[in-house]
Amino acid sequence: MTAVTDTVADTIAAPLTARIKLATTSAERDAARALRRQVFCVEQGLFGGDDTDTIDRTALTLVAVDGDGAVIGTVRIHHAGDNVWWGSRLAVARPARRQAAVGSGLIKLAVGAARALGCTTFMAHVQQQNVAMFAQLHWQALAEIALHGRPHSLMRADFAAYPPIRDADQGFVCTRSVA
């Protein structure tokens, strides 16, 4: 093999990792908002320039951070009353999609962190193209609805698959081999 093919082979076989955690710095929260704008405003065109809403005032921001410290994924969670929590604005940077289990890791931390805070029901409005992934992660579809002009499913997490996570600020590392 040549140096170029050795490098490509090493890159392909190298495991990808991301730390999934609560955003603990303003830089992480700012990067999460920038990623949300990229995904929901630029790529999907769901919002005109900014997706910020009143939920952001009270929501907890969770992030996936790569080995270089860049935020490559985010989701927000918020308490809606009566021990019901919601997850929303799940976004993963295009180069990180389907890598290192970023999306599923964010979902795991979202539900687990909310459970540790007293959540007894965790809900989300899931874009139709992501329903199958959520179903594989033990979520039940309850109803089909349209939000922002796009089909979504109202879904609920099955708590049997999600133990409480009390150290969300530390989170956990997800690794997936791409070989």
DAGI-V958769 format. One record per backbone hydrogen bond with DSSP energy under -1.0 kcal/mol. NH is the residue of the N-H (numbers start at 1). CO is the residue of the C=O. Records with the same first field share a line. If there is no record, write none. Layout:
# DAGI-V958769
NH: CO  CO
This chain:
# DAGI-V958769
6: 2
7: 3
8: 4
9: 5
10: 6
11: 7
12: 8
13: 9
14: 10
16: 176
18: 174
19: 65
20: 172
21: 63
22: 168
23: 61
29: 25
30: 26
31: 27
32: 28
33: 29
34: 30
35: 31
36: 32
37: 33
38: 34
39: 35
40: 36
41: 37
42: 37
43: 38
44: 39
46: 40
47: 40
49: 47
56: 53
57: 54
58: 55
59: 55
60: 77
62: 75
63: 21
64: 73
65: 19
66: 70
69: 66
72: 64
73: 64
74: 91
75: 62
76: 88
77: 60
78: 86
80: 84
84: 81
85: 121
86: 78
87: 123
88: 76
91: 74
93: 72
96: 93
97: 94
99: 96
102: 99
105: 101
106: 102
107: 103
108: 104
109: 105
110: 106
111: 107
112: 108
113: 109
114: 110
115: 111
116: 112
118: 115
119: 114
120: 83
121: 83
123: 85
124: 155
126: 153
128: 151
130: 127
131: 128
134: 130
135: 131
136: 132
137: 133
138: 135
139: 134
140: 156
142: 154
143: 154
145: 152
147: 150
150: 147
152: 145
153: 126
154: 143
155: 124
156: 140
157: 122
158: 138
161: 158
162: 159
165: 112
170: 167
171: 167
172: 20
174: 18
176: 16
